[in-house]
Amino acid sequence: QVQLVESGGGLVQPGGSLRLSCAASGSIFSIYAMAWYRQAPGKQRELVASIPRSGRAAYTDSVKGRFTISRDSANNTVYLQMSTLKPDDTAVYYCNLDPARPVYWGKGTLVTVSS
């Protein structure tokens, strides 16, 4: 059974940094593109960043230059390094495949950017 478990969220001041981790069990990690998504209060879930098995990562415009997605195949883990955080980045962050599969949504990890 495949599971995706997010961690690393927390409260951070504007301008600060956080690194999120997503540990993937099962065999999907080596096969598919992986991605980070987020859902802010009162808004729909959106794709933030995606990374293929090989090749260039892609980002939504609002995080370009501030967020970096990476994957560690040896540890079946996807990371999201977030810098220069803004209050608008406040959301629950989830990892999933790209495109997302409904069965793989986990609990996410909450990121709150506030002074």
Secondary structure, 3 states (H helix, E strand, C coil): CCCEEEECCEEECCCCCEEEEEEECCCCCCCCCEEEEEECCCCCCEEEEEECCCCCCEECHHHCCCEEEEEECCCCEEEEEECCCCHHHCEEEEEEECCCCHHHCCCCEEEEECC
